[in-house]
């Protein structure tokens, strides 16, 4: 019997099924996020071109591959080994004198290649894609505010993209009507409340910082007269026939340039870990981020190792059974990752240890089940 034919047969089926599984999972994840984050934006701001949506989908696709590749690989293993077991092909191969490790040689090779690819994705490509995806909307809004400030505002909806400001107004061709503005302090407590009949918009630069200037008509202002931010009772109202009010875009630009641990490239992340001027929570978050990237990169090995014996045990040709099993195993695996991500700043919970728990647990179970399958 030609062993290379077996390797090509199993490897080809596994690669083909993995490809289609990754495509399906990526489409579901990408479309879900597009509907959640972009569709509403397109409805309220039709001035945004489709190129923005295409960019968002591209960066989201790159980021999602770190999740969909191991999940798709698990699905492919469950489907193919379930079929091989149901058709008694595994029995024929074992009767020909082949051991389970030898039968799975193509799986191990593909597993190693995908793991190396996932390491590259998680340590280099995905953080960069996530950073660009996170900053894409603030970048777009900032550019829109400079070119056409009226496009920043949605018709009869609250505009809250500029930090420290809430603006509700009816949008017209020439400006805004029925305007309500709340300006908040750094603690997000209201300090200025404005009502105006109408306003025209323009952009200016003050001390090198761009800002939107609203020329209000028939405006009523209420300013807090008490310096204590906890006192919301005392206010000092006054009226103005015409009055300008400025909304600085500096904070929007700061929001665009803000860096999060999940968006940091590997070199920057490692350099930050070498610094001692961060708080305990921030340092724990950085350590957890590095461990999460390394842990998720091992997902193909972990899920592949447990997928082989589960597929053999299932002995089903049905695609629905394989997808259902991969869904359950994948959800349980990534649940640990989500918990570690949520608790990343809580040093007392050791989130960087929790990041490795799914690999430890699933590898232990997978090694036990695979060893038992080898002895059959």
Secondary structure, DSSP 8 states (H G I E B T S, - for coil): --HHHHHHHHHHHHHHHHHHHHHHHHHHHHHHHHHHHTHHHHHH-TTS-HHHHHHHHHHHHHHHHHHHHHHHHHHHHHHHHHHHHHTTHHHHHHHTT--HHHHTHHHHHHHHHHHHHHHHIIIIIHHHHHHHHHHHHHHHHHHHHHH-GGGGS-TTEEE--STTEEEEEEE-SSSEEEEEEEEE-TTS-EEEEEEEEEEEEEEEEETTEEEEEEEEEEEEEEEE--S-TT--S-EEEEEEEEEEEEEESHHHHHHHH---GGG--HHHHHHHHT-S-S-HHHHHHHHHHHHHHHHHHTHHHHHHHHHHHHHHHH----HHHHHHHHHHHHHHHHHHHHHHHHTTT-GGGTHHHHHHHHHHHHHHHHHHHHHHHHH-
